Amino acid sequence: MEADDELCLCFHVTWRKVLNYIRIHQVQLPSQLHECGGAGTGCGWCRKQLERLTNQCRESPPSADEIEEWLRARTPNKAQYAEGRATYRKSIGDQPRD
């Protein structure tokens, strides 16, 4: 995954924005990330990723210069992520938004 790819596909919040928000605001709980552009408050698909990122960053978040490399080592590729979300939304009966 690239830093400027969307983590929260409902509200178009990027991985970079979430990681920087975690670092700057010293986020301790994933629920605090709703203040980061509404991340995690839409369909729910990204909530597990938000929880994972919060846990991984609690002790040592990546610096702004390390985000790209840090993400490549810890996240799925963009196509896998989008496919997983589509499957998730079907499983909860959510209709795609146009």
N, C-alpha and C positions, 0 to 999 in steps of 0.2 A: 504494500500500500504506500502511496506517496502522501506526503504531509498535506497537500492541498486537495486530496480526494475527500469526499464527504464521508464522515463517520455517521452523522445523523442525517439520513436521506430525506426525512420528512421536512426538516427545517434547514437543510443545506449547511450544516455546521461541519467544518473540516476537522481532520485529525489534529492539524497544527493548532487550530484555535482552542480545541479542548486541552491539548497538552500544555499550551501556554497558560490557559486559564488555571489548570491544576497547579502549575508551578508558581504563578504570580499570586494566586489567592490561597495557596497552601491548603487545597481541598483535602478533606479527610474522609468524606462520605460521598458516594456517587450521587446521592440525591441533591447535593449542592450544585451539581452541574446543570440543573434546570435553568440556572441563572446565566448559563453560557449559551445564549441564543435559543433557549428552549430545548437543548439536547436531552433526549430521553423521554420527552413528554408526548411524543406522537404515537406511532404504532407500537413502540416498545422494543423493536428489533435491536437497537443499539445499546440497550440497558446493560446487557452482559459485558459488552466491550467497555462501556463507561466504568463499570465496576472493576473490571480487570485493569484498566488503565489507572484508576484511582489507587488500587492496591499496589501496582507495580511502581507508581510514582511517589507513593507516600514517603518512602525513605530517600529516594534519589531520582528525582525527575530528570529527564534529559535536558541539557541546555538547548537554547535556540539553535545552535550550530550542530547539535547531535540528533535532532529530531528525525531527519530523513533516514539515517542509518539505523537508528533505534527502532523506527517503525518497520523497516524492511525485515528486521530480525524477529519481530513479534506479532505481525499481523498477516492475515490472508491477502491474496491479491484482489484487485478491484472487482474482477469478474466473479470470483468465488463469493465475495461479500455480497454483491448484488443478487446473485442467484440464491444465496441463503436467505436473504431478506424476502425475496419473492415467494419462496417456499413457506417461510414463516407467516407471511401475510395471508396466504391461502389457508394455512392451518387454523388461523384465528377468524377466518371468514371476512377479512378486510378486503375491500374493493380498491383496486388501484386508482390513484388520483390522477386526473388529467391536467 
